[in-house]
Amino acid sequence: MSQNDNSLAINGGRPVSKKVIPIHKPYLDKDDSEAVRKAVESTFLSGDGPACKEFEKGLATYLGVKHAYFTTSCTVALDLAFRIKNFPRDSEVIIPDFTYTSTALGPLLNNLRVRLADVDSENGNIDVNKLENLITEKTVAIVPVDYAGNPADMDKINQIAKRYNLYVVHDTAQSMGSSYKGKKTGTLADVSTFSFHGTKNLTTGEGGAIVTDDDELAKKIIIMREKGTNKHSFLTDNISRGYYEYMDIGNSYVQFNILGALGVAQLAKIERMNAERAKIANFYIQELSDIAAIKMPKISAKANTNWHIFYILVPAGQKYWILDALRAEGVYSNVHYTPLHRNKFYSHLGTDENFKGAMKFFGGLLRLPIYPSLNETERTCVTTAVRKVLGYSI
Ligand SMILES: Cc1ncc(COP(=O)(O)O)c(C=O)c1O
């Protein structure tokens, strides 16, 4: 690879694609538009409406979980996951260093402390071999994350959690439709939290879900997400003659009905959308595997990923010029996340020395475009641009 090669668009050469290929694009079709139109015409707009309930029922069936609740985001689902537990102030929660700020916000919004765990340098998921050292008398929970949709090593995490009596909140924001040892993510922890943000495989623009098999936790969720009231039973049981009670310090996390309808339409095609992502990922792997300088994504043992993100790992110190060069070729590449400890707000939680796995992973991470509507010409432009920039024959 040569940064000075004159054929590269960044040095004045002809770009592989004149039009910039974005890194993600939501997949929306006529069924989505029709579902939204019908929901608008129904005039039921507010939260926890019939379409929301239909979406929740569909989600529970699809995942194979007893309870699923639609929320306004995954961030609030993570908040809820801790709000329903009432852990003593300053208890500790272990989360990966390589994650989005929302994973930390769940505990922090509930007066808990976070301890950062290092991650596997090849896939960005919590490094289970370094987990136990972080457990103290104050530890109450672990929050593994499925980076890129690739499931964390949940068997080992659950074994450790059981040994120390810890609560497991699985941040499945990115892994809708992924599975681990034959079970869908969402069924592998005490509670799991999904995101339906505009960038996710299944989207309602903004949105999320909290899911669990635990009946007692579910009862608390339905109260806390509806401002700490039992309005949900008032709506569903029809026995309280218009009266419902204010019971706790909750918040407003119920999602509105139009987005419930969009969720139903999106869920109906999640398998198809994920299959298209898998096709693209397999194409990238096939076309790029001969490039010795880069590594392909490492998928956890006995897991299936939903290919929410496709990334390559490039040599340390090279990623920013490669990113600029790919963008000049018309292929939008990106780096995300920056490890938490590298952000000012979380910098007191450790240094690069403490998180060698996260720094190595982040040091090489370059994301490439992946979404169901990426057509064959665009897919080829992506692999052509990577090969060109890295000095491999096209
Ligand atoms: C691991 C993780 N957790 C939580 C979130 C927050 O999701 P939301 O935007 O739905 O709040 C994200 C967002 O991308 C995420 O990647």
Ligand as a Chemical Component Dictionary entry (heavy atoms), coordinates in Angstrom:
data_LIG
# 
_chem_comp.id                   LIG 
_chem_comp.type                 NON-POLYMER 
_chem_comp.pdbx_formal_charge   0 
_chem_comp.three_letter_code    LIG 
# 
loop_
_chem_comp_atom.comp_id 
_chem_comp_atom.atom_id 
_chem_comp_atom.alt_atom_id 
_chem_comp_atom.type_symbol 
_chem_comp_atom.charge 
_chem_comp_atom.model_Cartn_x 
_chem_comp_atom.model_Cartn_y 
_chem_comp_atom.model_Cartn_z 
_chem_comp_atom.pdbx_ordinal 
LIG C1 C1 C 0 -24.264 -0.766 22.285 1  
LIG C2 C2 C 0 -25.288 0.332  22.225 2  
LIG N1 N1 N 0 -26.088 0.529  23.286 3  
LIG C3 C3 C 0 -27.032 1.482  23.259 4  
LIG C4 C4 C 0 -27.216 2.298  22.152 5  
LIG C5 C5 C 0 -28.251 3.388  22.199 6  
LIG O1 O1 O 0 -29.337 3.126  21.361 7  
LIG P1 P1 P 0 -30.494 4.208  21.192 8  
LIG O2 O2 O 0 -30.011 5.189  20.187 9  
LIG O3 O3 O 0 -31.672 3.426  20.711 10 
LIG O4 O4 O 0 -30.745 4.822  22.508 11 
LIG C6 C6 C 0 -26.409 2.119  21.036 12 
LIG C7 C7 C 0 -26.594 2.964  19.848 13 
LIG O5 O5 O 0 -26.065 2.751  18.795 14 
LIG C8 C8 C 0 -25.424 1.108  21.059 15 
LIG O6 O6 O 0 -24.616 0.894  20.010 16 
# 
loop_
_chem_comp_bond.comp_id 
_chem_comp_bond.atom_id_1 
_chem_comp_bond.atom_id_2 
_chem_comp_bond.value_order 
_chem_comp_bond.pdbx_ordinal 
LIG C1 C2 SING 1  
LIG C2 N1 SING 2  
LIG C2 C8 DOUB 3  
LIG N1 C3 DOUB 4  
LIG C3 C4 SING 5  
LIG C4 C5 SING 6  
LIG C4 C6 DOUB 7  
LIG C5 O1 SING 8  
LIG O1 P1 SING 9  
LIG P1 O2 DOUB 10 
LIG P1 O3 SING 11 
LIG P1 O4 SING 12 
LIG C6 C7 SING 13 
LIG C6 C8 SING 14 
LIG C7 O5 DOUB 15 
LIG C8 O6 SING 16 
# 
